[in-house]
């Protein structure tokens, strides 16, 4: 019986490892989070890592670590905790971004939402009244290591 459980767990582990590359490829769009106190940040999820942009010119690469609930990413100094569309950030074990929610809705009603996208880098112009698909394309554009646009529901 013990051997059967070991076999089942082993097969589940192999299946999970084999599916990680495809999961990482499906989520390369930076997600904008709005937090209490007016703070914002962008996170680009890439499988078991995340590129975290707290402010222009500051992109941190965090690695996932085991947690009881939700997902936790850290570089040892900065830690991003996510659970569904919510998140918070700790720096040196002190919460710096709290009550954060992703600004791109995940349900079917998102198709009715329009977005305004502000450039973070001159001379790129502001874009207004964009569909979700158009905003997602803008969110992937980079100038070197920097994301060019930040998009918000209007």
Residue pairs with C-beta under 8 A, 6 or more apart in sequence:
20 47
20 48
21 47
23 47
24 46
24 47
24 48
27 45
27 46
27 47
28 44
28 45
28 46
28 140
29 44
29 136
29 139
29 140
30 42
30 43
30 44
30 51
30 53
30 139
30 140
30 147
31 42
31 43
31 44
31 45
31 102
31 103
31 104
32 40
32 41
32 42
32 102
32 103
32 104
32 139
32 150
32 151
32 152
33 40
33 41
33 42
33 43
33 87
33 97
33 100
33 101
33 102
33 103
34 40
34 100
34 101
34 103
34 152
35 41
35 88
35 97
35 98
35 99
35 100
36 98
36 99
36 100
37 98
39 96
39 97
39 100
40 150
41 52
41 53
41 54
41 89
41 97
41 100
42 52
42 53
42 139
42 147
42 150
43 50
43 51
43 52
43 53
43 80
43 82
43 87
44 50
44 51
44 53
44 147
48 63
48 64
49 61
49 62
49 63
49 64
49 73
50 61
50 62
50 64
50 73
50 80
51 59
51 60
51 61
52 59
52 60
52 61
52 62
52 73
52 78
52 80
52 89
53 59
53 60
53 146
53 147
54 60
54 78
54 89
54 97
56 120
56 121
56 146
57 146
59 145
59 146
60 75
60 78
61 75
62 73
62 74
62 75
62 78
62 79
62 80
63 73
63 74
63 75
64 71
64 72
64 73
65 72
65 73
65 74
66 72
67 81
69 83
70 81
70 82
70 83
70 84
71 81
71 82
71 83
72 79
72 80
72 81
72 82
73 79
73 80
73 82
74 80
77 91
77 92
78 89
78 90
78 91
79 89
79 90
79 91
80 87
80 88
80 89
81 87
81 88
81 89
81 90
85 101
85 102
85 106
86 99
86 100
86 101
86 102
87 97
87 100
87 101
87 102
88 95
88 97
88 98
88 99
88 100
89 95
89 96
89 97
89 100
90 96
103 151
103 152
103 153
104 110
104 132
104 135
104 136
104 151
105 113
105 153
110 132
111 131
111 132
113 132
113 153
114 129
114 130
114 131
114 153
114 154
115 129
115 130
115 131
115 132
115 134
115 135
115 151
115 152
115 153
115 154
116 126
116 127
116 128
116 129
116 130
116 151
116 152
116 154
117 126
117 127
117 128
117 130
117 135
117 138
117 139
117 149
117 150
117 151
117 152
118 126
118 149
118 150
118 151
118 152
119 125
119 126
119 148
119 149
120 146
120 147
120 148
120 149
120 150
121 143
121 146
121 148
124 143
124 148
124 149
127 134
127 138
127 149
128 154
129 154
130 138
130 151
135 151
138 148
138 149
138 151
139 147
139 149
139 151
141 147
141 148
141 149
142 148
